[in-house]
Amino acid sequence: MIVTNTETVAGYEIVAICGLVQGNTVRAKHAGRDIDASFKNMVGGELKGYTELLTESRREAMQRMLAQAQQLGANAVVNVRFTTSAVTSGAAELYAYGTAVTVEPSA
């Protein structure tokens, strides 16, 4: 499946729009990661536990979005975007969305 954050796919023509597709996941912070993060705040550096958490969240949200696109018969998703929002203290939602389309190679 082709996935892009642009409105078109180079070398392809959009022949059908299948509709909006979306995927999300809500993740809570882990106590161990919070302890590591508090130490890193004192000395500086990357919060690797949170980086891993967000990477996993993006991957899961994207997989759910692509599964929905496949159900609609699409072979590409264009104009893909990610957003996050706080759901409650210590938990956040990562949301992926785009437009499922059918593309064919340009003549």
N, C-alpha and C positions, 0 to 999 in steps of 0.2 A: 504494500500500500504506500502510495506517495503521500508524504506529509510535508506541508510547507507553511510558513507564516506570511506568504505573499498571497495576493488575490488570484494569481494565475500560476501555471506550471510551464516553465520554459520548454518549448518543443511539443507541447500538448494543447489540445483544444478542449474546453469544457463543453460536453454535449448534453449533460443533464445535471440539475441540482437536486440532490436527494433531501437536503434539509440540514438544520442545525443539529450538531452532535455534541455531546458533553460527557465528561467523566470527572468524578471528584473523589476525594478521600479526606477524612477528618482524622488528624493524628494528635495524640497527647504527648506532652513532654515526658521524658523518662527521668526519674529521680537521679540515677547515676549520671546522666548527661547534664543535669542541672548542677550537680556538684562539680563536675569537670569544667563546666562553663563558668562557674563562679571563680574557680582558680585561674582560668584563662583571662577573665576580666581583670584580675590583679596584675598579671604579667604580660598580657597581650598575646595575640596570635589567633589563628583560625580555630573556630569552635567546630572541630571535626565531627562530633556527635550530631550536632544540628545540621551540618552540611550533609551528612549521610541520611538523616531523617528527611530533609527536603528533597534529596535526590530520589530516595525511595518513593516519596509522595508523588513527585512529578511523574515517575515511571508508571506508578499504579493508575493515576488519573488519566495519563495518556493511553494506557492499555484499555481502560474502560471506554474512553472516547472512541478508539479505533474499533472496538468490538461493536459499538453501536453503529458506526459507519458501515461495517461489514453486514450487519443485519439489514441495513437499508439498501444494500447492493452497490455501495460506492466502491471505487477503486482508488480514491484520493480524498484527502481532507485539506482544504485551503484556508488561509486566513486564521491559522491556529494561534490561540492566545492562552496565557496562563494568568491566574489571579489567585491571591490568597486573602483570607479574612479570618479574624479571630472569632471563634464560636463561643468560647467561654474561657475563663482564666486557665491557662495552661494547655489549651487545645486550639488548633487552627485547621481551617479547610484549605486545601489546594484544589483549584478548579481549572480544568482544561476544556476549551471549547473551540469549535471551528465549523466550517461548512463542508458537509459531505457532498462530493461530486463524482460524476463519472467522466473520465477523460479518455481521449484517444490521441494517438500521435498526430501531429499536424501534417498536412499533405505537403 
